[in-house]
Amino acid sequence: MTGVRAVVSLVRGTTASRSTGVPESVSGITSGRTWLRRVLVRTLGSVLVVWAAVSLAFLALKLIPGDPVLTILGGPGSAPSEATIEAARVQYGLDQPVVVQYLNYLGDILHGDLGMSYVKKSPVITYLLPQVGPTLQLTIASIVAAWTLALLLALFTVRRGRLADAIGRGVEVVFAAIPPFWIALVLLVVFAFTLRWVPPSGSDPRTIVLPALAMAIPLAGFLAQVTREALDDALAQPFVLTARARGAGEWRVRVVHGLRHALLPAISLSGWAVGSLISGAVVAEVIFARQGLGRSLVDAIVARDSPIVVAVVLFISLVYVVVNLGVDVASRIVDPRIVRTESE
């Protein structure tokens, strides 16, 4: 019915356009203005999300009891003189009111300056840049593995009989319910320490397999549940019956006709998934002793290195915003009806 309704809607829109005598150039201008307005709204919303994330992180760290100057001067065990403490406050701008510190920090961000690390005594961006690559590699590998597992579960079990459907639903629920840290520990013990198929850590490229699976399995459960329902509905539509009547094979019907219509909800969920994976990399990078932003974040929180913590939050929010914009574009490629609906 979805395909039929789309055709009817398109025909009605064309007929209405012809009956009113609206030139195609005017329609194109209207569509362009609608698209531009949507881009501006999404851009403004993205800026607000990043600003809110950075602001909350900055202010939350200011509420933590303790003096950050002690962290700068060597930690709570150090015994600096009052003159040294005062000089450090002035050097790092901690002698100013919190509002002034906040505004100065926002201004520095706009100029590409993320501040100095309290512990590393070096620019934050210099310290974090080498950590970005490993975290992005782990995130990409996890999302690819999650999508692969989700699609296999859906394609091999949806409308394959009661037993296959029950097995598929059961596996999805189990995957979605297992905590990532528990999966990580099980994978580490079984495949790294017992079977010795994959090294637990080190420079071997295979070390990414276990942490990627630990992050991908719970996500695959959620993606498979969403894809299952959408694929089940798509395979019941008249256009699928038409494709089968024309002699299309079962796998062609599922992949070419059914899956395209079933992917939209799961694609929309992927925007949240990538942001969740990057923030969830903390668990995998700590358990598997991997280099990355997650491990750097944990170390910075333990050491109370506020500039690094806020910078990591900034990076995660930026990735989340960019991925969601990409998901918005991908949704329109998969289902062009969204563009037509917005332009009406």
C-alpha positions in Angstrom: 0.0 0.0 0.0 2.9 2.4 0.6 4.0 2.3 -3.0 0.4 2.7 -4.2 -0.2 5.7 -1.9 3.1 7.3 -3.0 2.0 7.0 -6.7 -1.5 8.3 -6.0 0.0 11.2 -4.0 2.5 12.0 -6.8 -0.3 11.9 -9.5 -2.5 14.1 -7.4 0.3 16.6 -6.9 1.1 16.7 -10.6 -2.6 17.1 -11.5 -3.0 19.9 -8.9 0.1 21.6 -10.3 -1.2 21.5 -13.8 -4.7 22.6 -12.9 -3.5 25.6 -11.1 -1.1 26.5 -13.9 1.9 26.9 -11.6 5.0 27.1 -13.8 7.7 24.5 -13.1 10.3 27.2 -12.5 8.1 28.6 -9.6 7.8 25.1 -8.2 11.6 24.6 -8.4 12.2 27.9 -6.6 9.8 26.9 -3.8 11.5 23.5 -3.4 14.9 25.3 -3.3 13.7 27.7 -0.6 12.3 24.7 1.4 15.6 22.9 1.1 17.6 26.0 2.1 15.3 26.6 5.1 15.7 23.1 6.3 19.5 23.2 6.0 19.6 26.4 8.0 17.3 25.0 10.7 19.4 21.8 10.9 22.6 23.8 11.1 21.3 26.0 13.8 20.0 22.9 15.8 23.4 21.2 15.4 25.3 24.3 16.7 22.9 24.4 19.7 23.5 20.7 20.4 27.3 21.2 20.4 27.1 24.3 22.5 24.8 22.6 25.1 27.1 19.6 25.4 30.2 21.7 25.9 28.5 24.0 28.3 27.1 21.2 30.5 30.5 19.5 30.6 32.3 22.7 31.5 29.9 23.7 34.2 29.6 20.2 35.6 33.4 20.0 36.1 33.3 23.4 37.9 30.9 21.9 40.4 33.2 19.1 41.4 34.7 19.8 44.8 38.4 20.4 44.9 40.9 22.9 43.5 42.1 22.3 39.9 45.3 24.2 40.7 46.4 21.3 42.8 46.0 19.0 39.8 48.1 21.4 37.7 50.9 21.5 40.4 51.2 17.8 40.8 48.0 16.5 42.5 46.6 16.5 46.1 49.9 15.1 47.5 51.9 18.1 46.4 52.6 21.0 48.8 53.0 24.1 46.7 53.5 27.5 48.3 50.7 30.1 48.2 52.7 32.2 45.7 53.0 29.2 43.3 49.3 28.5 43.6 48.4 32.1 42.8 50.8 32.2 39.9 49.2 29.0 38.5 45.7 30.5 38.9 46.7 33.5 36.9 48.5 31.5 34.2 45.5 29.3 33.5 42.9 32.0 34.1 41.4 30.3 37.1 41.5 33.5 39.1 38.6 34.9 37.1 34.9 34.4 37.8 33.4 31.2 36.4 31.3 33.1 33.9 34.4 34.9 32.5 36.2 31.5 32.3 33.3 30.0 30.4 33.1 32.9 27.9 36.9 32.8 27.4 36.8 29.1 26.8 34.0 29.4 24.2 36.0 32.2 22.5 39.1 29.9 22.4 37.1 27.1 20.9 35.9 29.3 18.1 39.6 30.1 17.4 40.5 26.4 17.4 42.2 26.5 20.8 41.1 23.7 23.2 43.4 24.9 26.0 46.3 23.3 27.9 46.2 19.9 29.6 46.6 20.3 33.4 48.5 17.0 33.6 50.3 16.7 30.3 51.3 20.3 30.3 50.8 20.5 26.5 48.0 21.7 24.2 44.9 19.5 24.4 44.6 19.2 20.6 48.2 18.0 20.3 47.5 15.2 22.9 44.0 14.2 21.5 44.7 14.1 17.8 46.6 10.8 17.9 43.7 9.3 19.9 41.0 10.2 17.3 42.1 7.7 14.7 41.9 4.5 16.8 38.5 5.5 18.2 37.1 6.2 14.7 38.4 2.9 13.4 36.8 1.0 16.3 33.5 2.9 15.8 33.4 2.2 12.1 34.3 -1.5 12.5 31.5 -1.8 15.2 28.8 -0.1 13.1 29.7 -2.3 10.1 29.7 -5.5 12.3 26.4 -4.4 13.9 24.7 -3.8 10.5 26.0 -7.1 9.1 24.6 -9.1 12.1 21.3 -7.2 12.0 20.7 -7.7 8.3 21.7 -11.4 8.4 19.2 -12.0 11.3 16.4 -10.2 9.5 17.0 -11.7 6.0 17.4 -15.2 7.2 14.5 -15.3 9.7 11.7 -12.9 8.7 8.8 -14.8 7.1 10.8 -18.0 7.1 8.4 -19.9 9.3 7.5 -19.8 13.0 10.6 -21.6 14.2 13.0 -19.3 12.3 11.1 -16.2 13.4 11.1 -17.3 17.0 14.8 -17.9 16.9 15.5 -14.6 15.3 13.4 -12.7 17.8 15.1 -14.5 20.7 18.6 -13.8 19.4 17.7 -10.1 19.0 16.4 -9.8 22.5 19.5 -11.5 24.0 21.9 -9.4 22.0 20.1 -6.2 23.0 20.0 -7.1 26.7 23.6 -8.1 27.2 25.8 -5.4 28.7 28.8 -4.5 26.5 31.3 -4.8 29.3 30.1 -8.4 30.0 30.4 -9.3 26.3 33.9 -7.8 26.2 35.0 -9.9 29.2 33.6 -13.1 27.7 35.1 -12.5 24.3 38.5 -11.7 25.9 38.5 -14.8 28.1 37.3 -17.2 25.4 38.9 -16.1 22.2 42.1 -14.3 23.5 43.1 -16.2 26.6 41.6 -19.7 26.1 41.5 -20.3 22.3 44.2 -17.8 21.6 42.7 -17.0 18.2 43.0 -13.2 18.6 45.7 -11.3 20.6 44.1 -9.4 23.5 46.1 -6.2 22.8 49.1 -4.8 21.0 49.8 -3.6 17.4 48.4 -6.6 15.6 45.5 -5.4 13.3 43.4 -8.4 14.6 43.2 -6.7 18.0 40.2 -4.6 16.8 38.0 -7.7 16.2 37.0 -8.4 19.8 36.3 -4.8 21.0 34.4 -4.2 17.7 32.2 -7.3 18.4 31.7 -6.3 22.0 30.3 -3.0 20.9 28.5 -4.3 17.9 26.5 -7.2 19.4 24.1 -5.1 21.6 23.6 -2.6 18.8 22.9 -5.4 16.4 20.0 -6.5 18.6 18.3 -3.1 18.4 18.9 -2.7 14.7 17.6 -6.2 13.9 14.4 -5.6 15.9 13.7 -2.4 14.0 14.6 -3.9 10.7 12.6 -7.1 11.3 9.3 -5.2 11.8 9.9 -2.9 8.8 10.9 -5.8 6.5 8.0 -7.9 7.6 5.6 -5.0 6.7 7.5 -4.4 3.4 7.2 -8.1 2.3 3.4 -7.9 2.8 3.0 -5.0 0.4 1.4 -5.3 -3.1 4.7 -4.4 -4.9 6.3 -7.4 -3.4 3.5 -9.7 -4.7 3.9 -8.0 -8.1 7.7 -8.7 -8.2 7.1 -12.3 -7.3 4.4 -12.6 -10.0 6.9 -11.4 -12.5 9.3 -14.2 -11.6 11.7 -12.5 -9.2 13.6 -14.9 -7.0 13.1 -14.9 -3.2 16.4 -13.3 -2.4 15.9 -10.6 -5.1 12.6 -9.8 -3.6 14.0 -9.6 -0.1 17.1 -7.6 -0.9 16.1 -5.4 -3.9 12.4 -4.8 -3.1 11.8 -5.5 0.6 15.0 -4.4 2.2 15.2 -0.9 0.6 11.8 -0.1 2.2 12.7 -1.6 5.5 16.0 0.2 6.0 14.6 3.7 6.7 13.8 3.2 10.4 17.1 1.5 11.1 19.1 4.2 9.2 17.4 6.8 11.4 18.5 4.8 14.4 22.1 4.7 13.2 22.6 8.4 14.0 22.0 7.7 17.7 24.0 4.4 17.3 27.2 6.1 16.2 27.1 8.6 19.0 26.4 5.8 21.4 29.3 3.7 20.1 31.8 6.6 20.4 30.8 7.3 23.9 30.7 3.5 24.6 34.2 3.1 23.3 35.3 3.9 26.9 34.4 0.4 28.0 36.1 -1.4 25.1 39.2 0.7 25.1 39.8 0.3 28.8 39.1 -3.5 28.9 41.2 -4.2 25.8 43.9 -1.7 26.7 43.4 0.2 23.4 44.6 3.7 22.6 41.7 6.1 21.9 39.5 8.9 23.1 37.6 6.7 25.5 40.6 5.6 27.5 41.9 9.2 27.4 38.6 10.4 28.8 38.8 7.9 31.7 42.4 8.9 32.5 41.4 12.6 32.4 38.5 12.1 34.7 40.6 10.2 37.2 43.3 12.9 37.0 40.7 15.7 37.0 42.2 17.1 33.8 39.2 19.3 32.9 40.4 20.6 29.5 40.8 17.1 28.1 37.4 16.0 29.4 35.6 19.0 27.8 37.5 18.5 24.5 36.5 14.8 24.3 32.8 15.8 24.9 33.1 18.4 22.2 34.5 15.9 19.7 31.8 13.3 20.5 29.0 15.9 20.1 30.5 17.0 16.7 30.6 13.5 15.5 27.0 12.9 16.6 25.8 16.0 14.8 27.7 15.2 11.6 26.5 11.6 11.5 22.9 12.7 12.1 23.2 15.1 9.1 24.5 12.2 7.1 21.7 10.0 8.2 19.2 12.7 7.1 20.8 12.7 3.6 20.8 8.9 3.5 17.1 8.7 4.4 16.3 10.9 1.5 18.3 8.8 -0.9 16.6 5.6 0.3 13.1 7.1 0.3 12.8 10.0 -2.1 9.2 10.4 -0.9 10.5 12.4 2.0 11.8 15.1 -0.3 8.5 15.3 -2.1 6.6 15.5 1.2 8.7 18.4 2.5 8.4 20.4 -0.7 4.6 20.2 -0.7 
